[in-house]
Amino acid sequence: MKKKWLLSGLALLLLLLTACSGGSDSSSSSSDAGSGSSEDGDDITLRIAWWGSQTRHDMTLEVIEMYEEQNPNVTIESEFTGWDGYFEKMSAQAVGNNLPDIMQMNFGEYLNQYADKNLLADLSEFVDEGVIDANGISPELLDSGVVDGKLLGIPLGMNALTVVYDEEMLTNAGTSMPEDWTWDDFEAAATAVHEELDVYGTRLFEIDNIFEYYLRTHDARFFNDDGTDLGYTDDQLLIDYFTMNKNLVDEGIAPGFDVVQQIKGIEDELIVHGNAPFDLRWSNQVVALSSAAGRPLKLAMLPGPNTEEGMFLKPASFFSVTESSEQKEEAAKFLDFFTNSIEANKILNAERGIPVDEEVREELAAAADENNKAIYDYIDLVGENSSPVDKNYPASATEIITLLTEVDEKVMYGQITPEEGAKEFREKAKEILAR
C-alpha cells in the first residue's frame, strides 16, 4: 500500500544521526522588534525551508523579499514543498549535515524527535538579549516550543482543530449545523448531503489528529505522562473510532484511501470542488481552502460529547534555527521580523495561524476580511472552551503515528477488523516504545 506519509523512513534516517553542532554568532546587539534591521556588513546567506500550499509559498516568498530589501547584505535561499515528503527531505539533509539555517517545525512528535538528536539550536539567549522580541507572546504559547528546558522553536501562529463546512451544501441537502452536536449528528448531516446531492458527505479523517481529540473527549491521551506507553488502556476506544470511520467509507459517505491518495494539495480537496460539505483539519488551513474554493467556508468545533475536554489550542508550526547553522543570530533576526512585523503579517494574512504577537494580532483582527475574521473568532471560541495541549510526545512518536496510519489503512481497506487493528496497534506500539 502507498503510505500517506513515509515517516518510517524518517525515523530510520534519524536513528543514524549523531549530535550536530555549529558556530553561533550571538552578540548582544539587538534589533527593534519586527523591524528586520541588520547592521551592514559582510554578505550573509540564509537557507530556509517550509512546507505548505501554494498560497503559503507565495506569501512567504513575498515576506522574504521584504526582509531582503530592508537588509541588503542578506540573501535568503528558499526551499519549500508540500507536507508529504517534507520531513523525509529534512531527514536526508540532516544525515548529510546539510540542514538549512531555518526550518519550519511541527509541534509534538517532530519537535521532540529533532530535539532528541540535538539538531535544533536553543533560542533562549536570543530572546533574553532582545534579538527575538517575545514580550507579546503568551508564556503558555512560547512554552510549547520548549523541550528539556531549551527553546527550540518560535511559534508562528495559534491553531486548533476544526470542522470546516460548506453551509450552502448543507442547506441544499435540507440539513443544518446543530449548535451542540455529537458524532451521530455529524454522521446524519453527512449522510443527508451524500444522499441528496450525490456527493461525499465528508472527507476521510486523518487518524492521528482526530483520534487524539477523540481520546481526550474520553479522558484519555495518546501517550502517558512520561511518554513511555500509550495513554489509554481500553482498546474499545480505538475499536469504536475505527468502526465509525469504516462505516462511513463502506456506505460511500466518506471516500476511501484510493480517492484520498489522489489529493496532492489544498487545491485538490473535496470541499474546494463542492464534492463534500465537511473537512476536519487545522484552522489555519481555512484561508487556503477558501481561497482555492473561491467562496467563504465556515468553522465549527469538533463533535462531542465532552468537546471542551477534547479541544485544545496549539502552535500552528514553529520556525526553528538548526544547531548546524553558522548564522544563528541573523536567523534569529529573521524570526523576529517574521513574527513581529505588522507589515509582514499583513502579507502572511494568518495563513500559518492567528499571529502570536498581541500587537500584531490586534492590528490584523481589526482589518480582517470575512474569512480571516471567522478564524479569529473561532480561535477565541476554542480558547474559552478547551483544555491544555498535550506535550508528552516521546522521540519515537513519529514511528507510532506511522504505525497507526498503516493500521488505519488496513482497517479501511477491510484487510483486518477494527478489533484486530486495535490489538495490532497496541502490540507494535509497545514494542517501539520499549526501545
N, C-alpha and C positions, 0 to 999 in steps of 0.2 A: 504493500500500500504506500501511496505517496503520503508523506507526513506533512502536516500543516507547518510544523517548524522542524528544522533539523538540529534541535537542541542537543541531542545526544552527541553529535559531532563536536559541538561547542564544549560540552563537558569533558570529552576526551582530550580535546586540544588543551584546555586549561589545566588539565592534570599534568601536562608536560612542562608547565611554566615554573620557573623559579622567580624569586622576587626580582623585580626590575627597579632600577633606581636611576636618577638623572640629576644633573646640577640644578640648583634653584637660585634665581636672582631675586632675592626677597628683601630689598632695601626698604627703608621706612617711608620713602616718598609716596604720597597718595594723590589720587585724582578726585576732583569733585564728583559726587555721586551722579552717575549716569551721563557725565559729560563726554566720556570716551577720550579724554585728553591724555596724550603721552608726550613726554619731552622729546624734542627732535634729537636724533642720534643715529646710531647705526641702523641700517635696514634690518627689519625683523620679519620673518615669515612664520606664520602660524598655520597649522593644519587643523581643520575642524570637521567632524563627522556627525551626521544625524540621520535618523530615519523619518519617514512621513510621506504624506500625499504630495501631489504636485503643488497644491495650494501652499503647503508649508515650505516647500523648496523655494518657491518664488518669493515668499515673504522674507525668509531667512537670508536669501541672497541680497535682497534689497537693503536689509539692515546691515549686512556685511559691507556693502558698498558705502553706506553712510559712515560706518566706522572708519573705513579706509580713507574716505575724504577728510575726516577730522584728524586722522593720524597718517600723514603722507609717508611716513617711514615704515608703515606696517602693511604687509601683504598677507591676505588670508586665502589659503587654498581650501576649497570646499569638497567634501565627499559626502554624497547623500544617496540613500537607497530607500526602498520600501521596507516595511517591518520585516517581512520574510527575508532572511539572509543577512540582516544587518549584524547580528551578534556572531554569526559564523565568520563574516568578513573581519570583524574586530578581533575575534579569537585568533584567526590566522595571522593578523598583523602583530598580535601580542607575542605569538610564538617566534616571529621573526624580529622581535624587539623594534617594531615599526609602527606603534600606535600613534595616532595623531596627538597634537598638543591638547585639544579639547574634544571630548566625545560626549554625545548625548547618552545618558544613562537611565535605566529604568529602575524604579523603586522596587525593593523587595529582593527577589531571588538574584537578579543580575548584580545589583549594587553589592550585595553581601558576597557574591561569588568573586567579583573583582577585588573586593576588599580582602578576602581571604588570601588572594595571591599577591597582595601588596602592589597592585597595578595603578592605584589612584593616589594622587597627592592630597595631603591634609591641607585644607584651605583655611584653617583656623587662624593662622598667622596673618593672612591677607585680610581677613575680617577684623582681627584685632588692630591691625595697622591702618584700617580705613581704605585700603585698596579696593575692597569689596564692601560697599555700604549695605549692611544687613539690618539697619535700625528699623526699617519699615516692614520687615518680615516677621511674622508671628514666631515666637520661640518654638511653639509646637511644630510649625511647618519647617522651620530651619532644622530642628532636631531630626526630622525624617531623613536627612542626609548624613546623619552621624552613625558611624559604625565603630564600635570599640573605642569610643571617645574621640574619634577623628572625623572632622567634617569633610566628607568625600564628594559631596555634590551640592550645588546650589539649585534649589527648586525653581523651575521655570513657570509654574502655574499651579493653581489648585484645581482638582479634578474629582469627579465622582461617577460611579456607575449610574447609568440612566437607561430608561426605555425611551428611545426616540420613536415618535409615531406620526403618521400622516392622518390628521383629523378628518380631512375630506374623504379619504378612503373608508374610514370607519362610518361616517355619515352615509355615504353611498351604499354601504352594506347594511344600514339600518341598525347600527350599534353605536356605542359611545364609550368614553373612558369613565369608569366608576371612580369616585374620589378615593375611597379606601378599598383597594382591590386585592384579590388573592390570586394565586396561580390558577385556580379554577376560573376566575373571572377573565384572566389573560387568555386561557385556552378557549373560552367561549367566544370572546371577541375575535380572536384569530380564526377560529372555525367559521364564524359568520362571514368574515371577509373572504375566506377561501371558497366558501360555497356560493356566495352571492356574486362575487366579482371574478371568479375563476382564476385567481392568482394564489400565491402562497400567503399564508396567514402571518408568518413571521420568518425571520432569518433563523437558521440553526444557531444555537448558543455556542459561544466559546467557553469550554467547560472550566478552565482554570479560574477565571474571574467570577463567573456566575455561581460555580459550585462553592467558592469561598464565601460569597454572600449567603448562599443557601445554608451553609454550615453555621454562619453567625446567627441567622434567624432561629436556629435550633440550639443556641447557647453552646456552640462548639467552634473549633478553629481548625484550620488546615494543618498547622503544626502545633506541638505542645510548647510550653513556655520557653524551654531551653533548646528547642529545635532538634531534639534527639528522637522524636517519634511523631506519628500523626497526632493531630489534636482532637480526634474524635474516636470513640471506642465502639459505637454502634454502626455496623456496616449497612444497616437498613437505610440510613441517610443517603448513602451513595446509590443503593439499590433503587430507592424512590426517585432520586434525581435522574438516574439512567432511564427508568421506566417512563417518567413524564416525557423526556425528550424522544425516546424511542416511539412512543405512541404518536407524537406529533409528526415524526418522519413517516411512520407506517401509514398514517391517514392522509399523507400528502399535504398536511398543513405547514410543515417545515421542510425545506429541501434536504436531501442527503448530502454526504460529503462529495459525491460526484459533481453536484452543482456548485457547492461552496468552493471547491478547488479551482473553479474557473474564474473566481473573483480575484483579480490581481491588484486591486486598489479601491479606494473610496469611490472612484468614478464608476466602478462596475457593480456597486452594491445594489441589492434588490430594491430597497426603498427609494433609491435615486431614480430608478426607472419605473416606479409605480408597480413593482411586482411583489411587494409585501408591505403591509402597513406598520410593522414593528421591527425594530432592530435594537438589540441590547448591547451597549458599548459604553466607552468613556465619554463624558460630557464635552470635553474639548474637541472631539471629532465632529460635533454637530455643525460647526462653522463650515468645515469642508464638505460635509454631507449636503447641507442646504445649498451651498454654492454649486456643487455638482448637480443637484436636483433642479436648481433654478426656482425653488419655492421654499417658503418657510416650513420648518418641521418643529414639532413640539416635544417637550420633555416631561417625563413623569418618573417618580421613584419606582423602584422595582416592586413587584407584587409581594404581599405579606402572606401570612401574618408576621408580626414582630419585625416590621420594616426598620424601626429605629435601631434595633439591635444589629440588623444586617448592614445598614448603610454606613458609609464612612467617607471622610474626605481624605485625599491623598495627593502628593505631588504628581502632577501630570507626567513629569520627567525631570531629570536633572541635566545640567552641564557639569561634567567633571573634568578636571585637569589631570592628565596622566603623570605618573611618577617619572616616566622616562623623558618628559618634556624638558627641554633646555631653556624654555621661555615661559616659565611658570608665572612670573609677575605680569608680563604682558597678557598672558592668557587670563589671569585674574581680572585685569583691567577690562578686557572684553566682556567677561561675565558680569561685571558691574554695569557696564553700558547696556548690555542685553536686558538686564532685569530692572534697571532704574531709570533709563532714559525714557521720558514720556513720548518723545518723537519716534523712537524705535518701536515702542509698544503700540503706538498708533498704527504702524505698519503691520506688526505681528498680529494685532486685532484679536487677542485672546485665543489664537488658534492652538497654542500649547496649554490652554487652561487660563483661568482668571488670573491676572497679574498678581504676583506675590507681594509687591511693594504697595503699601497702603495708599500713598500719594498717587502713584500711577493708577491704581485700581479705581480710586475716586474720580480721577480725571477721565478715564476711559468709560466708566459707567455712565457718567453724565451725558456723554455724546454717543452712546451705543445705539446701533440700529436694532431692528426688531429681533434679528437672530441672536445677536450678542446680548441684548437685554434679557432675553429668555434664559441665557446661560448664567448671567449674573444673578438673576432671581432664583434660578434653580440651585446654585451653589449656596445662596443664603438659606434656602429651604432645607437643604441637606445639612448645613451647619447647625441648624436648630433641631434637626430630627435624625441624629446619627450617634454613633459610638466611636471611640478612638480606633485608629487604624492599627492593624497588627504589624509588628516589625520582626517577629521571631522566625525569619526565614533562614534555614541552615545554608551553608555553602553549596550543598548538594541539591538545593531546591529546584534548579533547572532540570536535573535528571528526573526528579519526582514529577514535575509538570509534564515533561516529555512522556514519561510513563503513563500518566493519567490521560493525556491526549491520545496515545496509542490504544489504550484500553477502551476509551470512549469510541474511537473509530470502529473497533471490533464489535462493540455492542451495537452501534448504529447500523453497521453492515449486517447484523444478525449472525455473526460468526460465533458469538458467545452470548449467554443470557446476562441480564443485569446482575443476577446473583453471582454468576461466575466472574463477571467483570469486577465486582466489588471485592471478591475474595482474591483475585489475581493482583489487583492494585495494592491491597494491603500487604500481601506476602512479599511482593517485589519491592515495594516502598520500604519495608522494614529492612530488607537486605541492603538497599542503598544507604539508608540512614545508619545502619550498623557499621558501615565503613568509616 
